[in-house]
Amino acid sequence: MADTPTGQAVPPDLLVSTSPRSTWLWAADAKTAARVRAVVGWRPVTHKGVELPLVSDIDIGVTAYEACNKLVAAGFTFGWSAT
């Protein structure tokens, strides 16, 4: 987490989780998820047949790296997800 000038911790905009086949960005709310998708697009994410509307799949490797760079340039911050 980043700190504000007053020393308060600010939570990241997006949490990141990875696997050998995907990189998922987890947004806290629908508005943030929509902003992510507007910047980088996304592949819909499903888990056990259920769509996860707040999660964006940005692929792996160079594709994920480039997507994250675009998001940083758009002002997003990241943290690691435990999932």
LINWOZI-V104320 format. One record per backbone hydrogen bond with DSSP energy under -1.0 kcal/mol. NH is the residue of the N-H (numbers start at 1). CO is the residue of the C=O. If there is no record, write none. Layout:
# LINWOZI-V104320
nh | co
NH | CO
NH | CO
This chain:
# LINWOZI-V104320
nh | co
2 | 10
4 | 8
7 | 4
10 | 2
14 | 77
15 | 26
16 | 79
17 | 24
19 | 22
24 | 17
25 | 56
26 | 15
27 | 54
33 | 29
34 | 30
35 | 31
36 | 32
37 | 33
38 | 34
39 | 35
40 | 36
41 | 37
43 | 57
47 | 50
50 | 47
52 | 45
55 | 52
56 | 25
57 | 43
58 | 23
65 | 61
66 | 62
67 | 63
68 | 64
69 | 65
70 | 66
71 | 67
72 | 68
73 | 69
74 | 70
75 | 72
76 | 71
79 | 14
81 | 16
